[in-house]
């Protein structure tokens, strides 16, 4: 009887301190969001020619970085920065993307991009509805 109790205790102790699948799922979800964010931003800047940000000058995206993912009610807010090389200098743009799940699919419903860093709230982001040019859902291929 003592051996069974000791084995049960070891079993519980063993599984209590090892990472569980939700941690792996969280990493997978973050990687998925990061990939979608990077591809969405590339698409968005190239489709609009970034004319509003670079005054029609040629540019090359050198880095896209995802800063944060936050949830506010049913809105997922993703913030990040894009480093671009414009003519002869580097310029950084800061962006926020609002994602909602509609009929089981994630869609961009709000989007804003600025020259200066900013903190974003859902109420501020709602002022910038997104007219769909680049679909959020097309930027992830599930290999399973």
N, C-alpha and C positions, 0 to 999 in steps of 0.2 A: 504494500500500500504506500509506503514511504517513497519507493522508487517511482511510482506513478505520479505522486504529487510533485516530486523533484523534477521529473521529466516534463510535467505540465507547466511548472514554473519556468523551466528553461525555455520551453516552447513559447510561452507568452513573452518572456523577457527578450528572446531572440527577435521576434517579429515586432515588438514595440519600438525597437531602436533602428530598424532598417527602413530606408525610404520605401514608401508604398507607390503604387501606380499613379495616384493623382499627381505626385510631383513630376513624374515623367510626362503625364498628360499636360501639365501646366507648361513645361518646357516646350512640348510639341506645339501647343496653342500659341505661345509667344513667338516661336520660330515661324509659324504659319502667318501670324499677324505681321511680323517683321518683313517677310518675303512679300506679302501682299502690299504693305505700305511702300516698300522700295519700288516695286513694279508700278504701283498706282501713281506714285510721284513722277517717275520717269515718263509714263504715259501722259500725265496731266501737263507737265511742263513742255513736252515735245509737241503735243497736239495743239496747245495754245501758243506755241512758239515763244512762250514766256515774254511776249512783247510788252506786257504791262510792267514787268519787273526789270527788264534789261533794255528797254527802249528799242527793240528790234535788233540789237547787236547780237552777233553769233555767240553762242555759249556752249560749254561742255560741262556735264554733271560729273564732278569728281568724287563726291561722297554723299550718301544719304544715311542719316542716323535716326533711329527710333529712340525717342527720349522716354516716353511714359505711356502707359495705358491705364485709363481710369474709367470706372463705371459710374454714371449718374442716371438713376432710374433705369429706363430701357435704352439709354444711349451710351455707347462705348466711345470714349474720346481718346484718340491716338495723336500724340504730339511728336514732332521731330524737326530735324533741320536738314537742309540740302546745301551742300557746298558746291558752288559753280565757278568755273573759270570763264570770265567774260572779257573778251579781247585780250587785255594784258594784266588783269587783276582778279583776285578771288573775291567772291561775294557770297554771303550766307543768307539763305531764306529760311524762315521759321514757319511751320505749318501745323494746322490742327485739322483732323478729319473726324467727323461724327458718323458712327456706324450704328445702324439699327437692324435688327433681325425682322424681316418682313416675309411672311409666308415661308418661314424656315430657311431663308437665304439672307446673308449679310449684304447690306447695301449702304453706299455712301449717301447720306442725306444732307450733311452739312460739310463745308470745306472752306477754309480760309488760309491765306498765305501772306506773310508780311516780311518786310526787310529787318524789323527789329524783333527781338525776343519778347514774348508776352505770356502771361498766364491766361489760361483759357477755362471758362466755365461753360456749362451747357447753355445757360441763358444767353451768353455772348455769342456762342457758336451758332445758335438758332437764327441769328440775324443773317447768316450766310448760307442760304439753301443752295444745294448743289444741283446744277443742271447736268445730268449724267452724260459724260463724254467717255470716261474710262470706267468700265464696270469693275467693281471690287471683287466679285466672285470669280472672274476669269484668271486671277493671278495666283492660283494655287492648284497644283496637280496632286491629287491624293494617289499615292502609289500603291495603296492597299487594295 
